Amino acid sequence: MPLGRGGRSKGIVVQSDPGPMIEVFADIWCPFAHVGLREVRTQRDDSGRTDLFIRVRAWPLELVNGAAQDPSATQAHAVEVREQVAPTMFANVALDPFPTSTLQALALVERAYRMDPALGERASFVLRDAMFEEGRDISDPAVLESIATGLGVRMPEAADDAAVLADWHEGQRRGVRGSPHFFCGEVDAFCPSLTITKVPDAGSTITLDTVRLTAFMAQCLAG
C-alpha cells in the first residue's frame, strides 16, 4: 500500500496533517460534480500548487433526498452538460448500467483518503470516470473491487461506512446546498464552475462560469 506522511495502523496510513486543501462535498453520480472537480483540478494543476489537495467528501444524495438517484433525470443532466459545456466528456452519456447506490463507492474513497490524500483524490476521479466515461456499474461489488485493486486500496469496512455518514452530517452542519459545494478556508461556493438555469418544460441552460470559478480559486491559491 502507498505510504503517506502519517503512521501505520492496521494497514492504513493515518494522516495527522494532510496540509492545505480544497474541500468539496459531492456525490459520485452527480454530473455537475464530474465537470466541476475537473475544472478545479485544472486550475490547481496550472497554478503549480502541488501541495494543495482536493478533499472530496461524501454528500450521499440517496440519504440527502431519502431515495436513490433518478436515472432518467441524471441522464438528462449529463446530456445537457455534454451538449452545452463539456463535449469531450460523458462518453457513457446513456449512463447504462446505472448504479443502484454510491454508498460503498463513497466509502472506498474515504478509505483511500485515510491512506493518503493524493490517493483519495485519485480515487474520487477514477470512480467518476468509471461511471461517466467507461460505463461501469460502481455499485456492483465485483466492479468496485476491481477498481479498489487498481488503486491499491482494500475494500471499505465499517469505519469507512461511518466516515461517509460523518461527512454527510458535517456537510449539514456547514450548510452544504448540494453537489458539488466547495470550501477553502473561510470561503465557500456552490457549484462555482457552472451557471445552471432551469427552463420550464425545456430542461436547463448550462454555461461555464469561468469568472466565478477563477475568483474562488484565486482565494484558495492565495491561502
C-alpha positions in Angstrom: 0.0 0.0 0.0 1.2 3.6 -0.6 2.7 5.2 2.5 1.7 8.7 3.3 3.1 11.2 5.8 1.4 9.6 8.8 2.0 6.5 10.9 0.8 3.0 10.0 -2.2 1.5 11.9 -3.8 -1.8 10.8 -2.6 -1.4 7.3 -3.9 2.1 6.9 -1.8 5.3 6.9 -3.4 7.8 9.3 -2.9 11.4 8.1 -2.5 13.7 11.1 -1.9 16.8 9.0 -2.9 16.5 5.3 -1.8 20.1 4.7 -3.7 22.8 2.7 -6.8 21.6 0.8 -9.8 22.4 -1.2 -12.8 20.6 0.2 -15.8 19.6 -1.8 -19.0 17.9 -0.7 -20.2 15.8 -3.7 -21.8 12.6 -4.8 -20.2 10.3 -7.5 -23.3 10.2 -9.7 -23.7 14.0 -9.9 -22.7 15.1 -13.4 -22.2 18.7 -12.3 -19.6 17.5 -9.8 -17.9 15.4 -12.6 -17.3 18.6 -14.5 -16.7 20.9 -11.6 -14.0 18.8 -10.0 -12.1 18.7 -13.2 -12.2 22.4 -13.7 -10.9 22.9 -10.2 -8.2 20.3 -10.7 -7.1 22.0 -13.9 -6.7 25.4 -12.3 -4.9 23.9 -9.3 -2.5 22.0 -11.5 -1.9 25.0 -13.8 -1.0 27.1 -10.7 1.7 24.7 -9.8 0.3 24.3 -6.2 1.2 20.6 -5.9 0.8 20.9 -2.1 -2.9 21.8 -2.4 -5.1 18.6 -2.2 -8.7 18.3 -3.3 -10.5 16.6 -0.5 -13.7 15.2 -1.9 -16.1 14.5 1.0 -19.2 12.4 0.8 -22.6 14.1 0.1 -24.7 11.0 -0.4 -27.7 12.1 -2.3 -29.7 8.9 -1.6 -29.5 9.9 2.1 -29.9 13.6 1.5 -33.0 13.1 -0.7 -34.3 9.9 1.0 -34.2 8.0 -2.2 -31.8 6.7 -4.8 -30.8 8.9 -7.7 -33.3 9.0 -10.6 -31.5 7.5 -13.6 -33.6 9.4 -16.2 -33.0 12.8 -14.5 -29.3 12.2 -14.1 -29.0 11.1 -17.7 -30.9 14.2 -18.9 -28.4 16.4 -16.9 -25.4 14.5 -18.3 -26.7 15.1 -21.8 -27.2 18.8 -21.1 -23.7 19.2 -19.7 -22.1 17.3 -22.6 -24.0 19.2 -25.3 -23.6 22.7 -23.7 -20.3 22.8 -21.9 -18.3 19.6 -22.0 -18.4 17.9 -25.5 -15.3 15.7 -24.7 -16.8 14.3 -21.5 -19.6 11.8 -20.7 -18.6 9.1 -23.2 -21.2 7.0 -21.3 -23.9 9.6 -21.7 -26.5 6.8 -21.7 -25.4 6.0 -18.1 -26.1 2.4 -18.6 -25.8 0.5 -16.3 -26.9 3.0 -13.7 -25.6 2.4 -10.1 -28.3 1.5 -7.6 -26.2 3.2 -4.8 -23.0 5.1 -4.3 -22.6 4.5 -0.6 -19.9 1.8 -1.0 -18.1 3.7 -3.6 -18.0 6.8 -1.4 -16.7 4.5 1.4 -13.9 3.4 -0.8 -12.9 7.0 -1.4 -12.9 7.5 2.4 -10.6 4.5 2.8 -8.3 5.8 0.2 -8.1 9.2 1.9 -7.2 7.6 5.1 -4.2 6.1 3.4 -3.0 9.2 1.6 -4.6 12.5 0.5 -3.3 12.1 -3.1 -4.6 8.5 -3.3 -8.0 9.7 -2.0 -8.1 12.4 -4.6 -7.2 10.0 -7.4 -9.9 7.5 -6.2 -12.5 10.3 -6.4 -11.7 10.9 -10.1 -11.3 7.3 -11.0 -14.7 6.3 -9.7 -16.4 9.2 -11.6 -14.6 8.2 -14.8 -15.6 4.6 -14.3 -19.3 5.7 -14.3 -19.5 8.6 -16.7 -16.7 7.7 -19.2 -16.4 3.9 -19.0 -19.9 2.8 -18.4 -19.1 0.7 -15.3 -21.6 0.0 -12.6 -19.8 1.3 -9.5 -22.5 -0.3 -7.2 -21.6 -3.8 -8.4 -19.3 -5.3 -5.8 -17.1 -7.0 -8.4 -16.6 -3.8 -10.3 -15.9 -1.9 -7.1 -13.4 -4.5 -6.0 -11.6 -4.3 -9.4 -11.3 -0.5 -9.1 -10.1 -0.9 -5.5 -7.4 -3.3 -6.6 -6.3 -1.0 -9.4 -5.9 1.8 -6.8 -4.1 -0.5 -4.3 -6.9 0.0 -1.7 -8.7 -2.7 0.2 -12.5 -2.8 0.1 -14.2 -0.5 2.6 -15.1 -1.6 6.1 -17.3 -0.3 8.9 -15.0 2.6 9.7 -15.3 3.8 6.1 -19.1 3.5 6.1 -19.1 5.6 9.3 -16.9 8.2 7.6 -19.5 8.6 4.8 -22.2 9.3 7.4 -19.8 11.7 9.3 -19.2 13.7 6.1 -22.9 13.9 5.4 -23.6 15.3 8.9 -20.6 17.6 8.7 -22.0 18.9 5.4 -25.3 19.6 7.0 -23.6 21.4 9.8 -21.7 23.6 7.4 -24.7 24.4 5.2 -24.0 22.4 2.1 -26.5 23.4 -0.6 -26.0 20.5 -2.9 -23.5 18.6 -5.0 -20.9 20.0 -5.6 -20.3 22.5 -2.8 -16.7 23.7 -2.4 -14.9 25.1 0.6 -11.5 26.6 1.1 -10.7 28.0 4.5 -13.4 30.6 5.2 -14.5 30.8 1.5 -17.2 28.5 0.0 -19.0 28.3 -3.3 -21.8 26.1 -4.5 -21.1 24.7 -8.0 -18.7 27.6 -8.9 -17.8 26.3 -12.3 -21.3 26.2 -13.8 -24.3 28.5 -14.1 -27.5 26.4 -14.4 -30.8 28.0 -15.3 -33.9 25.8 -15.3 -36.1 26.4 -18.3 -39.8 25.3 -17.7 -40.6 22.3 -19.8 -37.3 22.6 -21.6 -34.6 21.2 -19.2 -31.7 23.5 -18.3 -29.4 26.1 -19.8 -25.9 25.5 -18.6 -22.8 27.6 -19.1 -19.3 27.5 -17.8 -18.8 30.3 -15.1 -15.1 30.9 -15.5 -15.3 34.2 -13.7 -16.8 32.8 -10.5 -14.6 29.7 -10.6 -11.4 31.8 -11.1 -12.3 34.2 -8.3 -12.9 31.2 -5.9 -9.7 29.5 -6.9 -7.7 32.8 -6.6 -8.7 32.9 -2.9 -7.8 29.3 -2.4 -4.4 29.6 -4.2 -3.5 32.7 -2.3 -4.1 31.0 1.1 
